[in-house]
Amino acid sequence: MKISFTKMHGLGNDFILIDCRNSEPGTQNLEVRTENSKLKTQNLELGTLAERLCHRRFGIGADQLLLLYPSDIADFKMRIFNADGSEVEMCGNGIRCFARYIWDRGLSEKAMLSVETMAGIIKPLRSGALVTVDMGEPVLEGRLIPVDIPPHPPLDKGGNGGVKNFPLKIENEEFKITCVSMGNPHAVIVVDEVDAFDVKKYGPLIEVNRLFPKRINVEFIQVITKEKIKMRVWERGSGETMACGTGASAVAVAANLLGLAGRQVCVELPGGELVIEWKEDNRVYMTGPAVEVFSGEIQVGIQ
């Protein structure tokens, strides 16, 4: 069976996008073109499909698989699967690519889209060559992120409460974590030199720590100025990636709560820069690029 796909990236955080609008939304059926151009539905387990397609040696290669569906409550619906086959709630770089795909193919003339995700309705806005996404309001209460430590109330106006600078010991190191959910869970850690930090050692250990019942994305940051932060990220289910939009959003919120940054900050990632603004209405806005790399077809066998 051949599946048509489009490869895209946001700052090097790369995705395989498959248009599933002709399939039954909410099922695990993909409707794809066969060699004689007729449509045929075959049952695929989507987590397994994601693992196969995202494999960088035996598949197309990507951090995540994005699936485009119709929606009953929004303009479109997006499902997201990590390279390890796990489904996740939201991806900031992914939704920019998702929106760019829709606009470039004339699937909608709206400058602002509404996209149904597991994290709620997300609204990407066309901003010239870039895409601005209303990422919603950050969640700061530990039990809702979720973080399995003694109850932490939401931060009050004085900056008290929440999971802020909480000590976490991993092997011989003690880290201070500040946790934020941007529709998916993040732990932000300040380090002295992020380029030299051993992300591949500590990232996976923190991801699966018992404090995090749904695992967690981990951002290691170095504050350059109050307007600029360098960041590396270990993404839950994907490993270290070149960029993470929800992670950059969580970093901007955490840095502000810690008094390290203002309400608007440029987050420098290995793949490029994102501008994040935490506005007074408590909503976080992310602006960055989305690029189509190539389209093609891949033969996938059913096992």
C-alpha positions as CSV (number, residue, x, y, z in Angstrom):
1,M,0.0,0.0,0.0
2,K,1.3,3.5,-0.9
3,I,0.8,6.4,1.4
4,S,1.1,10.0,0.1
5,F,2.9,12.3,2.6
6,T,4.5,15.7,2.9
7,K,7.7,16.3,4.8
8,M,7.9,19.6,6.7
9,H,9.9,21.3,9.4
10,G,9.8,24.2,11.9
11,L,13.3,25.2,12.8
12,G,14.6,21.7,12.1
13,N,11.9,20.0,14.2
14,D,10.6,17.8,11.4
15,F,7.3,16.2,10.6
16,I,5.6,13.8,8.2
17,L,2.1,15.1,7.4
18,I,-0.6,12.8,6.0
19,D,-3.9,14.2,4.8
20,C,-6.7,11.9,6.2
21,R,-9.7,14.1,5.3
22,N,-11.2,11.3,3.2
23,S,-11.1,8.8,6.0
24,E,-13.5,8.3,8.9
25,P,-12.3,11.0,11.5
26,G,-11.6,9.5,14.9
27,T,-10.9,6.0,13.6
28,Q,-7.5,4.4,13.0
29,N,-8.2,3.9,9.3
30,L,-6.2,5.8,6.7
31,E,-7.6,6.2,3.2
32,V,-4.8,6.2,0.7
33,R,-4.1,6.1,-3.0
34,T,-3.2,2.7,-4.5
35,E,-1.2,2.3,-7.7
36,N,-4.3,2.5,-9.9
37,S,-5.3,5.8,-8.2
38,K,-8.4,4.4,-6.6
39,L,-9.1,5.0,-2.9
40,K,-8.8,2.1,-0.6
41,T,-9.1,1.9,3.1
42,Q,-6.8,-0.3,5.1
43,N,-6.6,-0.6,8.9
44,L,-3.4,0.6,10.4
45,E,-2.4,1.0,14.0
46,L,-1.3,4.6,13.9
47,G,1.4,4.3,16.6
48,T,3.1,1.5,14.7
49,L,2.7,3.6,11.5
50,A,4.4,6.5,13.2
51,E,7.3,4.4,14.3
52,R,7.8,3.0,10.8
53,L,7.6,6.3,9.0
54,C,9.6,8.4,11.5
55,H,12.5,5.9,11.5
56,R,15.5,7.8,10.1
57,R,17.1,4.8,8.5
58,F,14.2,2.5,7.5
59,G,11.5,5.1,6.9
60,I,11.1,8.7,5.8
61,G,12.6,10.1,9.1
62,A,10.9,12.6,11.4
63,D,10.4,13.6,15.0
64,Q,6.6,13.3,14.7
65,L,3.8,12.2,12.5
66,L,0.9,14.7,11.9
67,L,-2.5,13.6,10.7
68,L,-5.0,16.0,9.2
69,Y,-8.7,15.3,9.7
70,P,-11.9,17.2,9.3
71,S,-13.5,18.4,12.6
72,D,-17.0,18.9,13.9
73,I,-15.9,21.7,16.3
74,A,-13.2,23.5,14.4
75,D,-11.9,24.1,10.8
76,F,-9.6,21.0,11.0
77,K,-8.4,18.4,13.4
78,M,-4.7,17.5,14.1
79,R,-3.5,14.2,15.7
80,I,0.2,13.9,16.6
81,F,2.3,10.8,17.1
82,N,5.8,10.8,18.4
83,A,8.6,8.8,16.7
84,D,8.1,6.1,19.4
85,G,4.5,5.7,18.5
86,S,3.0,7.5,21.5
87,E,0.2,10.0,20.8
88,V,0.6,13.5,22.3
89,E,-1.6,16.5,23.0
90,M,0.0,19.4,21.1
91,C,3.1,20.5,19.2
92,G,3.9,24.2,18.5
93,N,6.2,23.7,15.6
94,G,3.9,21.0,14.2
95,I,0.8,23.2,14.2
96,R,2.7,25.9,12.3
97,C,3.6,23.3,9.7
98,F,0.0,22.0,9.7
99,A,-1.4,25.5,9.1
100,R,1.2,26.2,6.3
101,Y,0.1,23.0,4.6
102,I,-3.5,24.0,4.7
103,W,-2.8,27.5,3.3
104,D,-0.4,26.4,0.6
105,R,-2.9,24.0,-0.8
106,G,-5.9,26.3,-0.6
107,L,-7.8,24.2,1.8
108,S,-8.9,27.4,3.7
109,E,-8.8,31.1,2.9
110,K,-9.0,32.1,6.5
111,A,-6.1,34.1,7.9
112,M,-6.7,32.5,11.3
113,L,-7.5,28.8,11.5
114,S,-9.1,26.9,14.4
115,V,-7.5,23.5,14.9
116,E,-8.9,20.8,17.1
117,T,-6.2,19.1,19.2
118,M,-6.0,17.0,22.3
119,A,-5.0,20.2,24.1
120,G,-8.1,22.0,22.9
121,I,-8.8,24.4,20.0
122,I,-5.5,26.1,18.8
123,K,-5.6,29.1,16.5
124,P,-2.7,29.7,14.1
125,L,-2.6,33.1,12.3
126,R,-0.9,33.8,9.0
127,S,1.8,36.5,9.7
128,G,3.4,37.1,6.3
129,A,6.0,34.4,5.8
130,L,5.7,33.4,9.4
131,V,2.9,31.8,11.5
132,T,1.8,33.1,14.9
133,V,0.0,30.7,17.1
134,D,-2.2,31.5,20.1
135,M,-0.9,28.7,22.4
136,G,-3.5,29.4,25.1
137,E,-3.0,29.9,28.8
138,P,-0.2,28.2,30.7
139,V,-1.2,25.7,33.4
140,L,0.9,26.1,36.5
141,E,-0.9,23.9,39.1
142,G,1.2,20.8,39.7
143,R,-1.7,18.2,39.8
144,L,-2.9,19.5,36.4
145,I,0.4,19.5,34.6
146,P,0.7,16.7,35.9
147,V,3.5,16.5,38.5
148,D,3.2,13.9,41.3
149,I,4.5,15.9,44.2
150,P,2.6,17.4,47.3
151,P,-0.2,19.7,46.1
152,H,1.0,22.9,44.6
153,P,-1.6,25.6,44.2
154,P,-1.6,27.9,41.1
155,L,0.8,30.8,41.3
156,D,-0.8,33.8,42.9
157,K,-0.2,37.4,42.0
158,G,2.9,37.5,44.2
159,G,4.5,34.6,42.3
160,N,3.9,32.1,45.1
161,G,2.8,28.5,44.6
162,G,3.1,26.3,41.5
163,V,6.0,24.0,40.8
164,K,8.8,26.6,40.8
165,N,12.5,25.8,41.5
166,F,11.5,22.4,42.9
167,P,14.6,20.3,43.7
168,L,14.9,17.1,41.7
169,K,17.9,14.8,42.3
170,I,19.0,12.8,39.3
171,E,22.0,10.5,40.0
172,N,24.8,12.9,41.3
173,E,23.1,16.1,40.2
174,E,20.3,18.2,41.8
175,F,18.3,20.3,39.4
176,K,15.7,22.9,40.2
177,I,12.7,22.4,38.0
178,T,9.9,24.9,37.1
179,C,6.9,23.1,35.5
180,V,4.4,24.4,33.1
181,S,1.8,22.8,30.8
182,M,1.2,24.3,27.4
183,G,-1.3,21.6,26.6
184,N,1.5,19.1,27.3
185,P,3.9,18.9,30.3
186,H,7.2,20.7,30.5
187,A,10.0,20.9,33.1
188,V,12.3,23.9,32.7
189,I,15.8,23.8,34.1
190,V,18.4,26.7,34.2
191,V,22.0,25.6,33.5
192,D,25.2,27.6,33.2
193,E,26.3,26.6,29.6
194,V,23.5,24.9,27.7
195,D,25.7,24.1,24.7
196,A,28.0,22.0,26.9
197,F,25.3,20.4,28.9
198,D,24.8,16.6,28.6
199,V,21.1,16.7,27.4
200,K,21.3,13.1,26.1
201,K,22.3,11.8,29.6
202,Y,19.9,13.7,31.8
203,G,17.0,14.3,29.4
204,P,15.8,10.7,29.3
205,L,16.3,10.2,33.0
206,I,14.1,13.2,33.9
207,E,11.5,12.3,31.2
208,V,10.6,9.1,32.9
209,N,11.1,10.1,36.5
210,R,8.3,8.9,38.9
211,L,7.3,12.5,39.5
212,F,5.8,12.7,36.0
213,P,2.9,10.3,35.5
214,K,2.6,11.2,31.8
215,R,6.4,11.6,31.3
216,I,7.6,15.1,30.6
217,N,9.4,17.3,28.0
218,V,12.5,18.8,29.5
219,E,14.0,22.2,28.5
220,F,17.5,23.1,29.5
221,I,18.0,26.9,29.3
222,Q,20.8,29.5,29.5
223,V,19.6,33.1,30.1
224,I,21.6,35.4,27.9
225,T,19.6,38.6,28.7
226,K,16.0,39.3,29.8
227,E,15.1,39.4,26.1
228,K,17.0,36.3,24.9
229,I,17.3,32.7,26.1
230,K,19.2,29.8,24.6
231,M,17.4,26.4,24.9
232,R,17.9,22.7,24.2
233,V,15.1,20.3,24.6
234,W,14.6,16.6,25.3
235,E,11.1,15.8,23.9
236,R,9.0,13.1,25.4
237,G,8.9,10.2,23.0
238,S,11.2,11.8,20.4
239,G,14.6,12.5,22.2
240,E,16.6,15.7,21.6
241,T,15.1,17.8,18.8
242,M,16.2,20.9,17.1
243,A,13.2,22.9,18.3
244,C,10.0,22.7,20.3
245,G,7.3,25.3,20.1
246,T,5.4,24.3,23.2
247,G,8.7,24.0,25.0
248,A,9.8,27.5,24.0
249,S,6.4,28.8,25.2
250,A,6.9,27.0,28.6
251,V,10.4,28.4,28.8
252,A,9.2,32.0,28.3
253,V,6.6,31.6,31.1
254,A,9.0,29.9,33.5
255,A,11.7,32.4,32.9
256,N,9.3,35.3,33.6
257,L,8.0,33.6,36.8
258,L,11.6,33.2,38.0
259,G,12.3,36.9,37.2
260,L,14.8,36.0,34.5
261,A,12.9,37.4,31.5
262,G,10.2,39.9,30.5
263,R,6.8,39.1,29.0
264,Q,8.4,38.9,25.5
265,V,11.5,36.9,24.8
266,C,13.4,35.5,21.8
267,V,14.2,31.8,22.4
268,E,17.2,30.6,20.5
269,L,17.1,26.9,19.6
270,P,19.6,24.7,17.7
271,G,17.3,25.1,14.6
272,G,16.7,28.8,14.8
273,E,14.7,31.4,16.8
274,L,11.1,31.7,18.1
275,V,9.5,34.9,19.5
276,I,7.3,34.2,22.5
277,E,5.0,36.7,24.2
278,W,3.1,36.0,27.3
279,K,0.5,38.8,27.1
280,E,-1.4,40.4,30.0
281,D,-4.5,38.4,29.1
282,N,-2.5,35.4,30.2
283,R,-2.3,33.9,26.7
284,V,1.0,32.9,25.1
285,Y,1.7,33.7,21.5
286,M,4.5,32.0,19.5
287,T,5.8,33.3,16.1
288,G,8.1,31.3,13.8
289,P,8.6,29.8,10.4
290,A,7.1,26.6,8.8
291,V,8.8,25.1,5.7
292,E,7.7,22.3,3.3
293,V,10.7,20.1,2.3
294,F,9.2,17.6,-0.2
295,S,6.2,15.5,-0.9
296,G,6.2,11.8,-2.0
297,E,4.8,8.4,-1.6
298,I,6.0,5.5,0.5
299,Q,5.1,1.8,0.3
300,V,3.9,0.5,3.7
301,G,3.1,-3.1,4.3
302,I,0.4,-4.2,6.7
303,Q,1.6,-6.6,9.3
